[in-house]
């Protein structure tokens, strides 16, 4: 057989314990043909083979991005981004420029705001936003997508200025004057404002699991496909060959299927059905139908996504003990223990993998208890249920991940650096059990790393550097860093395992899919603090070059 691609003079990291290193690799079609030294692999060269001299750079499995939001991440590139903005004057200038450029937009929408964007100890409210933009609806999404800050015009237009009764875990924060402060917590508080957009909030529908109430026009469908194609090009430029999306519905699946038909699906894509608390469990038939209708190795379902709680910054993460900076407050879970238990048993009975957002230690316990109940009710199987984020964990729950075969899915860039609203809420007493990557890995859990884009940048090299260089934000805390090889596993073969794809991708072995990334240098000899500066020279997915510098 003749190779289509042949890499030579490479530092090949296979993630295969049987042969961890090599210097050359051959690809034929969508598969890896051979891994070895140059003498062996050159035998597969033919007149049409493209030979790539890696010049001593690392060639490794393509990155598995185990937790992102592909549509909102890509769509967000068209919105006002505030991640680098600090202070009232800078924010006001950015809002004014954005508003001027979009005179017909129904809602001026910004993303990526730090909770203390106006300064330490501050909190955005409608009055601050009114001072920036008094006459048009303006909404600012916090970087974690769990809190939205709206001005008075937006609150009035959304019918929220005088508050609204919402499901547990969702809140329109009210002021002493009896009016909304502008802070909106969790999905059902956010959606009425997001629907003010000229798009009708269509770009956020996957986050709620519902389908568009009105079918998109042909133009809107084309626009959404273009957004997804741009997102795919972006993740491919970061060396990513597989993505596990964390919101979804049939609308998104069908969009991606059309993207694939046009050659724009540049990464293997897993999309869940998003089950929300208010849905009857019979709605899980939609997840089963999506799983039946989307099979294969490139676009699949097979998963259910559930939010058990919110986030620490807004006080919506569910904790076992009081927040350190809010005595008497522990946060309310979105799914209580009994409700989640019932959902887990039914989803597991259907053979679906369950992916749970659980940040507080109480939420993590609810998730683990539900997984145990599912096993007790349905019997043991290779379910690989997941807990996403695990920002807090009680020590008693650490061994349960390995015992239940549960994946611990972390995002290195989420760990606080220095004093932040998050670290203040966690407090010194609970801090040893925060973002406990190494603790869980040493207890036998499978650890997968990812970004949670657009919450933080989708950049595996930055994630690798962060995981390797993390320092405790309080002196004397446990060292939660992992070795380079462990971190690379978390971004490759462990991610493939989390997606039930470890027999097909995540390692460089003959017969496996040709999903790989060529870096611009040798990651093993690059100082940890410089890894993010390495570039992506080439990304190959399914044997196809999806990015080339």
N, C-alpha and C positions, 0 to 999 in steps of 0.2 A: 504494500500500500504506500502511496506517495503522500507526503505531508503537504498541507496547504500553508502552514506556518511552521517555522523552525527557529527556536531561540537558542543562541549559543553564547558562551562567555558570560553566563549568568550565575548569580548566587541564588539558586533555586531553593526556596523553603517550601517543602511539600505539605507540611502538617500531617505527614504520614509517618507514624512511629517506626514503621518497617524500613523506611528509607527517608530520613528527614532532610537530607541535603543532596543536591545534584548540581550539574553545571549546564545542562541542556535539556530542552523539551521540544517535542514535536506534536503538532496538532493536525488532524485530518478530519475535515468536515466539522461536526459539532463535538468531537471527542478528542481526548488526549490520546495520542498514539504511542508515545514513548517518553520516558524520563530516565536520564542517565548522564553519561559524559558525552562530550562532543563527538568522539569517535564512533560511539554506538548510534547516536541520534542522526548524524549526517547521512547514514545509510538510507534514510527515508526521504532525502532531498530529491526533487525532480526538477525539470525545466521550468515548471510553473510555481515552484515553492518559493515563498517569500522568506528570506533568511534575515533575522533580526539579531544584530550583535548588541547584547545588553551592556557591554563594556563594564562588567563587574557589578552591575546593579541587581537589586533583589527582584526576583520573579516569584510570585506567591499566589495562592488562591485569591480570586476576587473577593472583595469585602462583602460580607452579608450584613446589610443594614437592617437590624432586627426590630427597629421601632421608629417609624416615621409617619408623616402625614403627607403623602405625595402631592395631592391636589392643592391643599391649603398652603403647602410650602412653595409650590411653583407659582400659585396665584399671588402669594404674598409678595413676590418680586415686583408686582405692579402697584403695590400699596406703599404708603409712607412708612418707612422703617425707622424706628427710634432707638435701636440698640446702642448706638454710639452717641446719642443725644443726652446731654445733662444740663439741667438748669432751665428756669422759666423762659428767659430771653431766647435761648437757642431753640427751645421747643416751639415757642410762638412763631419764630421766623420760619421754621420748617413747616409748620401747619399753614402759615400764610402762603408760602410758595406752592405747597401742594394744592390748596384750595384754588389758587389762581389758575393753575394748570388744568383744573377739573371743574369748570363752571356749571356743568349739568349733572354732576354726580349727586345722587340722592342722600348719600351718607359719606362724609369724609372719614376715612377709616385708616387708622395707624396701628402698627403692630410693633412688638418687641420692646415695649416700655418696661424699664425697671420699676419696681414698686416704689422706689425712692428717687424717681427721676428728677424731682424738683429739689432734692437735698435730703440728707440724713434725717430721719425722724418725720419726714413729710408723707403725705398721702394725697394723690390726685383726687379732686372732687369736681362737681359740676361748676363751681364758682371759678376755679382756676381755669377750667376749659372755656367757660364763658368769656373770660378775659382774653383768651387767645382767639376765640371764634364765637361771637355772640349771636349771629344771625342764621347760621346753617347747622344742621345736625352734625355733630362731631363725636366720634367714638374712638377710644384708645384701648387697644387690647394689651394687657400685661403679657410679658414674654412667655408665660406658661400657659396662656389660652384658657385660664380658669377664671379670670377676673377681667371685666370690661369697665372702663370709666367713660361716662357719657355726659355731654353738656346738657343744659336745660332744654335746648331745642330738640335734641334727640330723645330725651326722656318724655317730653310732651308728645312728640310724634309717635312714640312707641306705646303711649298710654301707661307709663311707669312712674310719672312724677309723684303720684300720690300712693305709690306702692302697689303690690299685687300679691295675692296668696299664691304660693308656688309649692311644688313637691319638696319633701324633706331634702336638705342638702343644697338647695338653691335659695338665693336671697337677693331681694332688692334692699340694700342697706338704707335705713331711714335716719334722718337727722332729728335733732331736738325740736326743729320747727315743724315737724310732721310731714316734711317733704323728703323725697329721695336725695341722698347725698351725691348721687352719680355713680357710686360703686355698685356693680352688679356681679354677683358671685354664682358661678356655674351655669350650665347650659340653658336652663329654662328662663333664667333672668337675662341671659345674653341674646337669645334668639329674637325677641321682639325688636331689638335695636338693629341686629344684623339684617333683618328683613327689610329695613329701610333702604338698603342698597339698590341701585338701579337693576342689579342682577336678581333682586329678590332674595338674596342670601343663598343662591343656588350652590355657591362654592363651599358652603358649610353643611350641606345636607347629609353628607356621609357621616358627619360627626354625631348625628342624631339617629341614624339608622332608617329614617323615613325616606320615602321616595318623593321626587318632585310632585307637588300637588297638580301642577300643570306641566304637560310634556314640553320639554325644551323645543324651541323652534330649530329648524335646520341650521340657521346661523349660529344660534347658541350652542348647539351640539358641536359644530365645527370649532367654535371658539374654545370650548372645553377640551376638545381633542388637542388643540394647539397648546393649551396650557399643560396638559399631561405630557405631550411630546417635549416641551421645553424642560419640564421637570426631569424627564428621563435623560435628556442630554446632560443636564446638570449633575445628576447622581453618577452617570457614567464617567464624567470628568473627574470624579472623586475616587475612581477605582472600584465602584460598587457594581456588583453583578447580580445581586439578589436583594429584594426589599420585602419586608413584612410590614404592610400598611396597617395602621391602627384605627382606621375608621372605614366604614364601608356600607354599601347597599348595592342592590342590583344595578342601579343607575351607573355607579362608578365601574362596576364589573363590565357592563356593556360598552361603556366608553373605552375602557382599556382593551376590550376585544377588538374594537374598531381601530384603535391605535396599533394594535399588533398586526392587523390585516394590512396596514400601510407601512409596516416595517419600523414603527416607532417605539416598540416595546423593547427597550435596551437593557432591561434587567428582569430577571424572573420575579414575578409579582404575586404575593399572597395577600388577599383582601378578605377581611372578616365580615360577618354580619354583626352590626352593632345593636345589641339588646339593651334597651333602657328599662328603668324600673317600672314605668307605667304600662309597658307592653305585657299583655298576657303571654304565658309561656307557649301558647299555641303558635305565636309568631315565630318560634324557632323552626317551624316548617319552612319558612322562607330561607333560613340558613341551610337547611338540608337540601332545599331545591337548588340554591346557588352552588352547593357542593356537588350535586349531581350534574349540573349544567356546565360547570367550568372545571374540567379535568385536564390532566396533562402535566407537563413539567415547566410550563412558562407562565400560566395564569390560572391560579387556583383559589378556592375558598377553604372550606374545611374547618373554619374557625369561627368562634363567637367572641366579640369584645364586650366587656362589661366594666363600668366604672363603679367601684365600691366606695370610693371617697374622692375628695378633691385634692387640694395642695396645702402645704404648710403655710405659705406666705399669706394666704387669705383666711387662714383659720378653718378651712373646710376639710383638711386631712383628719381622719379619725384616729385619735390617740387613746392609749390605755390610761395615761395619767395627764394631768393638766398641762397645757402649754406653759412653758417657763415664764413667758412674758404676759400671760393672760390667765391669772388664777381663776379657777372654776370653769374654764373652757377646755373641752376635749374634742370638739368637732363632732358632727353628726354624720354617720355613714349614709351614703345614698342607698345602698342595699344593706338592710340589717341582716343579722346572721341567718335568721330563718328564711328570709326572702332569697338570699343568695344560695343557701343550701338547696332550696327547691329548684332554682335555676340551674345550679351546677349538676344536680342529679339528672334533670331532663336533658340538658345539653350533652352530658357524658353518655346518657343512654342512647342518644342518636349517633354516637361515635364522633362527636365534634370536639376539637381542641378548644379549650377555654383560655382566653387571654384576659387577665384582670389588671386594671389600673388600681393599685393599692399602694399608697404612700405612707400613711401612718401605721404604727405598729398594731393598732386595733383593726385596721382594714386588712393588713397582712394576715392577721389571725382569722378574720372572717373568711378570707380566701382559702387558707389552708384547711380550716374546719369544713368548708364546703367541698373541697377536693376529697377530704377523708370521707365525708358522707356519700359522695358519688361513688367512691371505691366500695364502701360498705354496701351500698344499694345495688350496684351494677356489676360488681366483681372487679378484680384487678386487670388492667390492660395497659398497653403502651400508649398512654394518653398524652404525656408530655404537656400537661397543663402548665400555664405560665403565670408568674406574678411580675407585673411591670413596675419598675421603679424601686420598690422595696427601700425607700429612703429611711425608714425606721423599722427595726425589728426587735422584738423581745427575745432575750437569749434563749428562753424555753422553746421558741419556735425555730431556731436555727437548724437543728437536726431534722426537722420535719420535711425540709425541701428534698434532701436525699432519700428519706424514708418513703416519700410519696412520689418520687421521680418528677418533682416540680422544677421547672426552669426558673432561675433567678435572672431577670432581664434588667440590666442596669444601664445608666447613661452617665459616663464619667464626667461630662461637663456640667451635670446637675449638682455635683458636690460643692458646697459653699467654700469660697476662698476668703479667709478673714472673717470679720464680723459683718453679718448680713441680717436682714429680717428673718431669714430661715434659721440661721444659727442662733439668733436670740430666742426664737420660739422653741427650738430644740432644747437649749439650755445645757449647762455643763454636766449635769447628772446623767442625762440621756445620751449625750454626745458619743460615748464609746460604742453605741449601737446604731449609729447613723451611717448610711452608705457603706455597709459592711461587706464589701466585695471579697476581700481575702478571708474574712471569717467564714462566709458561706462556702467559698471554694474549698477551704481546708476541711470543712464539715462534709464534703462530698457532693455539694450541689453543682449542677452544670450552670456556669455563668456565661451569659451572652451580653455583649456590649453593643451599644448603638448610640444614636444622637437624640431622637425625638424631634427632628426637624419638623416645623420651623421654630420650635421652642429654643433651640440652640443650633449653631451651624451644622450642616451635614458634611462632616469632614473626618473620615476615619483616622487619618494621620494625626489630626489635632486630638482626637479622642485617645489614640494610643499614647501620645505624649502626655496628655493629662493624667491618664491612668498610671503612667510610670513615674510621674513627678509630683503626684499629689502629696501635700503636706497637711498634717492635722491642723484644723483651724483653732484648736486649743492645745496648748502644750501638754504632753503626757498621754494623749489619746493613742489608741492602737494604730500601728502602721497598717493601712489597708491596701498598700501597693501590691501589685502582682508582678511576676517576672515578665520579661519581654515575650517569651514564648507563650506564657499563659494569656497575656493580653492579646497576642495575635490569634490564639485559639478562640478567644472570646469574640473576635471580629470575623472569624472565618468558619472553622469546622464546628464550633459550638453553635453558631448561628444557624448553620445548615442542619445540625441535629435538632435544634428548636423548631425548625420548619419541616421535620420528617424528610430531609433531603440528604442526609449524610452519606448515603450509598451512591449518590449521583453528583454531588458537588461539595465544596468546602475543603477538598484535598486535591493534590496534583498526583494522580495515579492513572496509569493506562486504563482506558475504558470509561473513565469518568468524564462528565461534561467538561468541555474546555472553557471554564470560567476562571480567568486569571487576570492579574494586574502586574505590570512591570513598573517599578518605581524608578525614580531618577538617580538613585544612589543605593548604597548598601545599608539597610536599616539596622543590621546587627552591629555595625561599627559606627553608626551615627550616634552621637551623644543624645541621651533621652530628651534633653531640653531643646534639641534641634530637629526632632523628627517631623514636626509639623511643617518645617521648611522644605522637606523633600517634596518633589513633584510627582505627578502621575504621568509617566511617559506613554503608557498604552493600557487600555482596558479591553479585554476580550470576553465576550459573553456568548456561550453556545457556539464557540469557534469563530464568531464574527467580531471584527474590530469595531468597538462602539465608541472609542475615544482614542485619539492620538495627538500628542502634544506637537 
